[in-house]
């Protein structure tokens, strides 16, 4: 049998498996309509009750769904074929880059045969693997997971999240990357939309979900009372996130109106002047605008009068929209996919003829570099920072495995 014939046989087995599965009725899911009005539109969600993952009703529903799956697939003759091959693929070595910081790179890795991902660091791209956090011994069921949340610009302090099972809520911890020891006091379990520590390692900023909506707080890394910084007055359908410049001077608060982010508000605060108010970057456009920091200059990606996105800059000291200046105009045939600041350059990502393409500009809009690919494939974008000397990306295609 040829390789092509084997592939067709597998495809037929898959179709047969799911065809048989459809003949057995799944357990019924109760409808409990939840009605609310958003932006003048009444929305009815019959399954919102399932979002409470800790309720007895939701846990019972999960148990019924799992039992149904086991019953349908448990006796299928193809089960061993698929489970053996799937197990081989899932247990291969996997590595995902997080971010480079001050010559160090941080990444999550699961070696072949391991059940969960661990947190690692290298001194430079080709240094030896240095294990920071291995959650495997914490839970015999291997359902405790860790991931990076933030790393300070000097590469010395790591914020990592601990998650149990598939929960949305996490517990952020702080780790000294040199000693491998925990520092400070972890934040309490919660639903966070970003955690970041200032360059002096003293203060942590974080956005978290409350019953009244998302709010931005700060607290000493060592614990103590938290102070609300931003968010009062925003309803629960508004999500507040934030970003801090690498030098720790500027804090950008970002408000997304709904999951579709069709409207975004951005406000900026100078943290060297604690009593100064937030300045408005934009709050009057029904479009999405992204923000990043190039020292004391804000670099913006915006759909404002540009359906394919354009790049603009503005001084952080005077960030009002009247002062915005276009440096990369909209490309009418190629939408901008993403923007990354790295090595004092603004890398703009396009997809052209099914190939990724990165064009780099300086702050005046002059083209200074370009990265192109001869092979059809995809990348997950560049990873770097304005002051970094290196940037990283992952490339993959039908014939090339994911390669950093």
PyMOL commands that set and color helices and strands:
alter all, ss='L'
color gray80, all
select helices_A, chain A and resi 3-22+48-51+56-74+79-90+136-138+316-318+321-323
alter helices_A, ss='H'
color red, helices_A
select strands_A, chain A and resi 34-38+41-45+94-101+104-110+118-123+130-133+144-151+157-164+171-176+181-182+192-197+203-210+213-220+223-230+238-244+250-257+264-270+279-282+289-294+297-302+310-315+325-328+338-342+345-352+355-361+367-372+378-383+392-396
alter strands_A, ss='S'
color yellow, strands_A
deselect
rebuild
show_as cartoon
